[in-house]
Amino acid sequence: MALTLGAIILNVPKTGPAAEFWSQALGFTTDGNPDFLIPPPTARPTRLHLDETDRTHLDLWFDHESSTLEAEVDRLISLGAERVEDWPYPPNADFVVLKSPDGTVFCIID
C-alpha cells in the first residue's frame, strides 16, 4: 500500500488554545510546530470511519483498565469541554458527545 493516513485536520478558530486543549486531552506533543500534534508512541492506530448521516468529528476511545466513561468526560470538562445536551442520542447510547472550548464536537466512546 502506497498511502497512509497522515493527519486529521480540525478547523479551529485559533490554533494555540486548540493545541493546548487537544494536547492535554489526548496526551499528544508537538515536534517543533505547535499546529501539529503527535500521538504518544503507545497510541493505537486511528481508524477511518465512513458514515452517510453524521458530520465529521473525532471518536475518542479510552483505556478501560485505567478509566471509565464518566471519569474521562469529567476530565475533559475540567479542561474546558462541555456536554452537548441536545444531541439526539439513540437508546442505550454507549457514548457521550462533547464539544471542545472552541466548539469542535467529539465523542467519548465506552
Secondary structure as GFF3:
##gff-version 3
##sequence-region A 1 110
A	DSSP	alpha_helix	15	26	.	.	.	ID=ss1
A	DSSP	beta_strand	29	30	.	.	.	ID=ss2
A	DSSP	beta_strand	37	38	.	.	.	ID=ss3
A	DSSP	beta_strand	58	61	.	.	.	ID=ss4
A	DSSP	alpha_helix	69	78	.	.	.	ID=ss5
A	DSSP	beta_strand	82	83	.	.	.	ID=ss6
A	DSSP	beta_strand	95	99	.	.	.	ID=ss7
A	DSSP	beta_strand	105	109	.	.	.	ID=ss8
###
